[in-house]
Amino acid sequence: MGQRRTIKWAVGFVLVSLLLVAACVAPPAGSPPGAANEGATAEGDAAAPFYATWDEVLAAADGTVVNWFMWGGSDTINSIVDAEVGGPLRERYNVTLNRVPVENTADAVNKVLNEKAAGKESGGSIDLIWINGQNFRTLKEASLLYGPFVALLPNGQYVNWDDPAVAYDFGVAVEGYESPWATFQWVMEYNSATVGDNPPRTFEELRDWVKEHPGRFTYPAPPNHVGSAFVRQLFYWAAGGPEPFLAEFDQATYDEVAPQVWAYLNEIRPYLWRNGETYPELAAMADLLANGEVDFAMEYDASRASTYIAQGRYPETVRTYVFETGTLANVSYVAIPYNASNPAAALVLANHLLAPEYQIGLTDPNGLGWMMAIDPTRLDAEQQAVLAQLPRGVATLPPDVLSRHALPEARASWIAPIDAGWEEQVLKR
């Protein structure tokens, strides 16, 4: 899943000169390295359409359907996307949005991989994917992404590609192969009516609280992105910080840190909701908090609690916090598969997601209430004034608190080993 804020942490990445691809259309000002080369696709795919100008993109997209595969676990996100993305696409560009919900992003990625294995080099099922770092890396390394395309987007000028938090996705250089949508930070949600005003702010305090309050805490099972993030943050805690995980996966480091994490999770497991015998889906976990069955939930969307309160889905007493050691923050992207049936409409959709009007509306707590992916300093004075007037939700932490506690994501190569380790050492124990 507020403004686009640079993650204030020494990420440790050094920006290198990114590959510049010859473009048939001059990139907009402020566009990222890796300019679109006539809408070229990943190496080896000669069947995808080429677009020399944005007018050609609009003409090719006119009257078509775009298949956007995205995580579908939130009714709120689904309905707002249909209205605030699908509506304008239809009205302004004569493009029909077909939102295809998936339980995990990996499901969409596997579909692309299967189509590649079947020799389906064009006419693919997916035009756009709401993608995360691990899955982006999978498709990028396999040359299964369309692009680089971002420099062809007129609204790409509002993205600050000099920010390493934007230019790298879980340590993988974007290089124009995916486009930002929003910025997110992981938070804990809690009911202050039952927990009080001083929730456990360290993992040590959380362990003690869980054991003292059996059945009142749980977390989604990895590979769910929120549950996986909870486990990764325990790796940071056990290692004393995120630094070891900003480099590529290292087995020796994993073997040193992982046993501490598995011991922690197995220690609290008998005290979890339903004695730790099952783990809820992410959407169901929010329902558990709303219904008073548990006292905590967790989310990558720092504003979700405020949104749910406004909608009457959460009690007025729900609030959010971040751990003293910090929480993960990242940018959410969309990407186009190499064999997309309708890359033109996918480009139109990606461009709409970067439009200042849409990005400002994205921060409204009465809607999604997400943080912007574009740089607010690149907005004009009138747009900045509109942004400044939007309220912050009642349960949303101040921007400076989120920024001060933001932690960089681990390199994508760490995700699968950690998720697999959790399954073997916690779930199956």
N, C-alpha and C positions, 0 to 999 in steps of 0.2 A: 501497500500500500504506500493548512500550514505551508509555510514557505520552504523552498529548496534551501537547505542549509548545509554548508560544507562541514563534513565530519572533522571536528577539531581533535585530531589524534595523529600521532606520528605513524602513519601507515607503513612507511618503510619502502614504499614503491618509488622508484625513480622513473619519471616519465622519459621515455625514449622517443626517438624520431619514428613516428608511425609511417607505415607504408602509404605512399601517395599514389593513387591510381589515376591514370589520365581520365579526365572528364570531358564529355561532350557538351556539358552545360557548366558554366562557372558556378562554383559553390557560393552559397549566400555568405554574407559577412558573419564571422563567428562560427562557421561550420567546423566540424571535427576533422582531424586527419583521416584520410581514407575517403576521398570524394567518390561520389557515384559515377561509374563509367557507363553511361547510357543505360542505367538500370541493369548492369551486368549481374550475372548470378555466380554462385560458387563455381570453382574450377570444374570443368567437365560437363556442364549442363548447357548445351547449345540451343535448347528448345525454348527457354524463357524469353519473354518479350524484352525489347530494349526501348528505352525512353530517353530522347535527347533533350526534352524540355518538360516543364511542369504542365504546360498546356496539353502535351501528348498524354501525360498521366491522367489528367482530368477527362480527356476525351475517351481514353480506353476504359476508365472506371464507370463512365456514365451508363446508368441503367443496369448495373450488375449487382451481384450478391457477393459479400465478403464473409468468409468463414473464419470467425475469430474463436480459437480454442483457448479457453481460460478456466482457471480454477472456479468451480461453481458452488462452493460450500457456503456462500453467504447470500441469503435472499436479498439483503439490503444492497450489496454490490451488484447483484444481477439486475435488480429492478432499476437502479440508478443508471447503470451502464445502458440498459435498453432505452431509457428516456433521454439521458443527457449525451449519449454517444450515438445511439441508433437514430434518435430523432433528427439531430442536425445533419447526420450523414445523408439521410433520406431527403430532407428539405433543401439542403444546400448543394448536394453533389449527385442526387438521384442514385445513391448507393444504399442497398438494403443490407443491414447488419444481421448476420446469422450467428448469434452467440452460442457456441457449443461448449457446454459445461463438462469439465473433467474433474475427477477426484484428486488427481495429482498431475503436475506438469509432466512428469515422466511418461504418463500415458500418451500425451500428444507427441513427445519426442520419440517414443517407441513406434508410433504410427509412421513417422517420417522415416525412421530406420528400416521399418518393415517394407515401406514403399520403395526405398532404395534397393533393398535386397531383392525385391520383386521386379526391378528394372523399370519402375514407374518414374521416368525422368521428367515428366510434365503432367499436368492435370491432377496434381496432388490434392488430397482431401483438405489440407490446411492452408489457409492464406496468411494467417497471423497467429502467433502464440504469445500469451502472457507468460514470460519465461523467467527462470531464476538462474543464478550463476553456474550451478553444477550442470544443468541441462544445456545452458548456452555453450559451455565448454565442450560438451559431448558433440553437439552439432557443428560447432566451429572447427574443432579438430578433425572432424570427418568431412569437412568441406561440404556440408549440407545446408548452408545458409545462403540466401539471396543477398547479394550486395557486393561491396559496400554501397549503402543506399542513403545514409542519413544526410549527406551533403546535398542531396536532391530535394530535401524537404524545405520549403520556404520558412517554416517555423523553427527549423534547426538553429537559426540565428539566436534564439533565446536560451540555448543550452550552453553552459560553461564547460567546454571540453578540456579546459586547462585544470579543472578540478580532478585529482586522481580518483576521488570517490565516484565520479561520473565516468571517467575514461577507462576505469577498470571495474569489472564485475566479478567479485570473488577472486580477484587477482588476475583475471583474464582480460587482456586488452580488447576493448570493444571494437575499435578500428572501423566504425561505421556499419557494423553488421547487426546492431540492435539500436533501438531508439528509446529514450527514457519515457516513463509514464508518470511516476510519482516517487516520493521519498518516504521511507518508513523507518520507525524505530520500535524495537521490541519493548513492551512494558508489561508489568504485572497489573492486573485488575483485581480489586478486592472490595468487599462490602464492609464499609467502616462501621456499620451498625453492629456487626458481629465480631469483627477483628479489632475494632478500635482505631484510633488515629495514629498508631505507631506500628505499622505492619513490619514483619521481619525484613530487614534491608540488607542482610548478608546471607550467604548460603548456610553458614553455621546457624544463624538465627532461624532460618527457614526450616532446617532439619529439626531443631528443637521444637518449633511451633507445630510441625506436622506430627511429631510423636506425642505431643501434648493434646492434640485435637484430632483423634483418629477419624478417618473418613471425610475430612473436610478439605482435602487438597488432592489434586491429580494433575496430569499433564497429557497432551496428545501424544500418541505413539509415533516416533520416527518411522517412516520418512516424512510424515507431515512436517511442513516447513517450520511451523511454530514449535512443535515438540522437539524437532531436531535442533532448533536454535537454543532451546532450554538446555539440552544436553551439551551442545558446543560451548555454551557459557560456563558450564561446569568444568569443561576442559580448561578454559581460560583461568578459572578460579584455582583449579588443582595445579596448574603450571605457574601461577603467580602473575599471569598477564597474557595478552594475545600474541606477543611477539613470535613464539615458536611456530604459530599456525599461519603466519603471513608468508612463510616460505612454502615450497612444495612439500607434500607429505613425506614425513621421515619416520620410518618404522621404529627406530630406537626411541625417539621422543614419544611416539604413541605408546610403546610398551612401558615407558616410565610413568606416563600420566594416566593412561586409561584405567589401570586397576583402582586408582583412588576414586575415579568417577563411578565405576561400577559398584564399588563398595558403598559409596554414598547412596546411590539409587536403590541398591538392594537393602540397605539399612532402613530407608523410609518406606519401602514398598508395602510391607504389611499394614502400614498406617494410612495408606492412600484410600481414596474412594473405592468402595467394593473390594477392600483389602488388597488392592493392586492386582486383582485377578483379570481385570480388563481395563482398557484405556479408552477414553471417549474420543470421538471425532471432534474436530475443532469447533464446528457449529454447535454440536451437542454440548460441548463444554461450556459455552456461553449460556445455553439454556439451563445448565446445572447451577450456574451462579445466579441467574435470573430467578430461578425457582427456589433458591435457598438450600439446595442440596449440597453445595460446596461453598466455600468462602472466597475462593480465588479462581481467576481465569488468567489467560495470558494471550497476548496478541502482538503482531508486528505493527499494527495500526495504532499509533499513540492516541488517536482521537476516537476510536471505536466506542469506548465507554460513554463519551459525551453524546455521540450519535444515538446510541441505544437508549440512553436516558431521555433524550429529546423525543424519541419514538415511542417511549413507554415500555420498551423491552427490558430495561434494567431498572432496579430501584433507584430512587434519587440519591441513595447513600453510597453508591458505587463510586470508587475513586481509583486513580492509577499511581504507580510509583516505579522507580527504577532502582536497581541494586546499587549500593555504594561503589562497587567495583565497576559499574557501568553495564550497558546493555547494547546489543548489536543494532547497528543502523545500516541501511543500504538503499540503493536506488532500484526501483522496479522497472523492467524494460519489456518491450515487445520486439519480436523478431519474425522474419519471413522465411519459411522453408525454401530450399533451393528449387523445388518443383511445384511451387504454389500455382494453383489454377488461375488466380486473379491477383497478381502482384500489384497491379495498378490500384485497385481498390484498397489493398493492404497499405500501400503508400499513402493514400488519401486518409485512411483511418489513423495511421501513425502520425501524420501531420496534424490532424485534428486534435490528437491527444496532447500536442505541444502548443496549441493555440493559447495566447495569453488569456482570452476570455474563459476558455475551458479550464486552464490551470488555476486561475483565480477562483473560479467556482468550485474547484476541487477542494479548496481549503474550508469551504463553508461547513460549519459543524452541523447544520441542518441537512446536509447531504452526506458525502463520503467523509469530509473533514480530514482529508489526507494532506500531507506536506507536498509542496510543489517540486517538480523535477526541473523546472527552468530557473534561471537566475533572476531574482526579482529586481536586481539593479539594471537589468536590460529592458525592463518595462518603461513605458513613457510615464510622465508625471501623473496623468489622469488615471492610468491603470494602477500605479503605486498607491494612489489615494484610495481607490476602491478596495485594494487589498488591505490597506491599513485600517479601514473601517469595519472589516469583518470581525465578528466577535470570536473569542476562543471558548471552546466548550467548557462546561462546568467541571468536568473531570479530566481535562487535558492539561498536562504539565506545561509550564512556561517554556518558550523556545530555548532560553538560555540554559535551563535545567537539562533539557533533552540533549542539547549540543554539548554541554559540559560532560555528560555521562555517555556519550556515543562511543562505541567500540567498532573497529573495522571488522568486516567479515573475514573468516578464514579463507585460505585458498581453496578453490573448488575441489582439489585433489584430496582434501581431508574429509569431505562430506560423506562419501560412500563408506570409507572404513569406519567412521564413527557410527553411522547408522547401522551398519552390519554388526559392529561390536555390541551395540545396545541390544540388538535382537538376540545375539548369541549369549551375552553375559547377563542380561536383565530379563528380557521377555521370556526366554526359554528356561530360565533357572527355576 
